């Protein structure tokens, strides 16, 4: 039984969603219009992905390809891990 959290993600704004990127990394979506990649072992913020005009409500990572999808109320964006915007739906 785990009685205390293994990791607490800290942000200046609301974190609305998170998904596993790799075994040791998590991506979170935030109302500050960004998605952040976190190192699970240390809790350190590794990278921040920008590109939305509104608060992020969802984030999901592709299981086999280096892609993250983020969603706001108006748009979905596909972002590779090198910050290249691949497609705006």
N, C-alpha and C positions, 0 to 999 in steps of 0.2 A: 504494500500500500504506500503510495506516494502522498505525503501530507503537505508538502510544500512544492511550489513550482520549480522546475528545473531551470527555467529561463524566464525572465520578465523583459519584454521589449518596451523601451521607453521612447516616447515621442512627445513633441510639444502640442500635437493635435490628436484627434481620435484615430486609432488604428481600427479599421473596419473589417479587415480580412487578412488571413495569412495562409500560405501554402508552402510545402516542402519543395525547395529548388533542387537540392542534392542531399545526400545523407547528412551533411554537416552544415547546411545552409537553409534559411527560411526567407521567403519574400513576403513583406507586409504591404497592404494598401492603406493609404491614409487620406483623411479629409484635407490635408494640406496639398493635395494634388500630386503626390509623389508615391512611388513604390520603393521600398528600401530592402536591400539584401543584407541579411544578418548572419553572422557566424554564431552557430548554436553553442559551441563550447565556451566562448568568451562573452557572448552578448554584444560584440562589437558590430557597428554599422560598417559594412564593406563598400557599398555603392548605393547611390540614390538615383532612381530612374524618373525623369520628368517628361512632360509632354501633354498632360491633360489640361483642359480649361476649367474643370470642375472637380469636386471632391470624388475620390476613388471609392467605389463601393464593392469592388471584387478584384481578386487577383488569382491567377491559376498558372501553373508551370507545366509545360509539355514534358511528358515522361521520358522521351528519347531524343528530343531536339533542343538546342539551346534557345528556347523561346519562352517568353512570359507574356500572358495576355492580361491587360488591365482594363477595367470598365469604370466609366462614370455614368451619369444619367444620360448623356448625349452620345458618347462614343465608346467603342472598344478599340484598343490599340495593341498591336503585336510588336513586341520589342525584343531584339536579340540582346545577349548579355554584354555586347559592346556598344549599347545605346543607339543602334541604328533602327530607325522607325521603318518597319517593313510594310505595314499596311494600316490604313485608317478606314474603318468600316463606317 
